[in-house]
């Protein structure tokens, strides 16, 4: 009878749990599905583009947010939901996700793959 410590899949499960904990610690506001999708696609081609939706606190100066996004990535976001949802299509990086996650006014970040350009 084999013990659980000899289960070869246990190492995969443990490392995946460690990965998820790291994501929650380092990128707490980023949707884990976005992180995993990005990392998988980035292995194939780092040029993958995503539609990113950033949810922010209410009452922000939307023009200041537009200016910030423009200065950081050279794109102007679409804004809706009374200035609390910002959407942009852009090439992702882990550094960009970290930057978004670190802003106090950001509540969460979700996204989906849209293709290569």
Long-range contacts (C-beta under 8 A, 24 or more apart in sequence): 26-98, 26-101, 27-94, 27-97, 27-98, 27-101, 28-101, 29-100, 29-101, 29-106, 29-107, 29-108, 29-109, 30-97, 30-100, 30-101, 30-108, 30-109, 31-108, 31-109, 31-110, 31-111, 33-110, 34-97, 34-109, 34-110, 34-111, 34-112, 35-97, 37-112, 37-113, 38-92, 38-94, 38-97, 38-111, 41-113, 42-92, 45-116, 46-91, 47-91, 47-116, 47-117, 48-91, 48-92, 48-113, 48-115, 48-116, 49-89, 49-90, 49-91, 49-92, 49-113, 49-114, 49-115, 49-116, 49-117, 50-89, 50-90, 50-91, 50-92, 50-111, 50-112, 50-113, 50-114, 51-87, 51-88, 51-89, 51-111, 51-112, 51-114, 52-87, 52-88, 52-89, 52-90, 52-92, 52-100, 52-109, 52-110, 52-111, 53-85, 53-86, 53-87, 53-109, 53-110, 53-111, 54-85, 54-86, 54-87, 54-88, 54-100, 54-106, 54-108, 54-109, 55-84, 55-85, 55-106, 55-107, 55-108, 55-109, 55-110, 56-83, 56-84, 56-85, 56-86, 56-105, 56-106, 56-107, 57-84, 57-105, 57-107, 58-82, 58-83, 58-84, 59-83, 60-84, 60-105, 72-99, 89-114
